[in-house]
Amino acid sequence: MFDLKDKVAIVTGSTRGIGRAIAEYYARAGAKVVISSRKQDACEKVAAEMAAAGHEVLAVPCHVARKDELQNLVDRTMEKWGQIDILVCNAATNPVYGPLSELSDEAWDKIMDTNVRGTFWLCNMVLPLMAQKGGGSAILISSIAALRASNNIAAYGVSKAAEISLVRNLAAEWGPRNVRVNAIAPGLVKTDFARALWEDPVRLERIQNATPLRRIGQPEDIAGVALFLASDAAAYVTGHVLVADGGETIV
């Protein structure tokens, strides 16, 4: 049921953290995986390591805020394997830490271009290809920041809330063509992206004590959820936001 043999998956932002964990889980489940991030050397390094482990991989560098690079990502994948069955929109940015009142227009645009517009573009490129083939699964990596207010990462939260709305609308639009679209909303995960939140021991202890499971997440915690949503085990799940936060948002 969790077998991804003969499936092709694109995972953006997959050279480290959550994205890399998802790519590795998919590859171990039998999928052919496209490794993508902004830096070519990082993509090639991860692809080489996964290929050495016996997996079928393709490295395609891509800045997700640039439409031409997204189209190249899709085109290269189709040229190599002729299909796209799974799309994970994981690449994101959050260049600022502070209140909305101090946010520059440039920072706002960078967050929205990367986290929302790029995701919108890529879904519109890939979902029709899935539909033509008879179905597929798209997974957008959102955040619990989308579900509640924040004094420090509000713009990021707004962008991730937009992704959740995008998920629901795309799920309704493409469901009749057997294309499922879901989101994962992680809590704090130990990645370089979230380093500012977990490397401070005082803040880390406060977060852990406020979380029923009394720990922060690891990339593999989110990869397991992504494997479920990509697989036949989730064949009747679409338009859903699966929260993976150790229980942080229930207390």
Phi, psi and omega in degrees: 000332178258016181281128178248022180302137180073007176267151176242128184236133168259129176234111178280154182060044190251023177265355178198170172059219183300316182300316180294319179300319178296314180302318181291320177297316179297316181298318179294335177275000174107359182282152165274132191235134173265119177269127184214136169200183185292326189262124183298317183296323178294318178299313183293324179296311181294318180299319179296319179295319180287324177296322178297335178273004175097012183263154175269117185221158175224130179261122178224103177296145183198131170265114190289351176271003181244115187298322181294325179287326175296317179297322176297321177301314180293314182297316180298321179295315180294323177296322183283313189236349174075009181198158171224117183257332185224133175234126174242113177268095185249330183301135182203168177219153172209083189281355184229156178222105183162182184287157179300327183296341180254006184279130178282159176299322181296318179293318178301312181297320180297317179296313183290322179297316183283311189277332185245301185297316179298320178295316177301312179301310186295319178298319179291338175279321190267320186300321175299325178293321175298315182298320179299328182274347179113001177147174179174183182223124174249136183230121178256129179273105179266223182188154173292348173297339177284344189259353183205165182281159178212142175274350189241327182232042185296316181297320175300317178298320177299316180296322181285331173293323176298321178298321179297317176296321177299318179302311183295320180289320177293323178298318178292322183289319188257352178306317179299344178258014177067029174254120180264142179226121182223168177232153170244133177246091180287153166276206179291124180239142183283087178227167175298325181302323184256017186305321182299336183270333185248346183280345174278113186298328179292312178296318180300314180298320179298317180293316180297319180291337179269359182252125182308323179280356174058036174201163171268169183279161171248154180308325181294333177297322180279326179298323178297319177295319179295325177295316177303310184293332179279342190265173177293344177297336180252026186299338181251020182245120174206153182070018186255148174248109182265113181276126178234086188223017180068012180093007186303321185274001180263354182241000000 
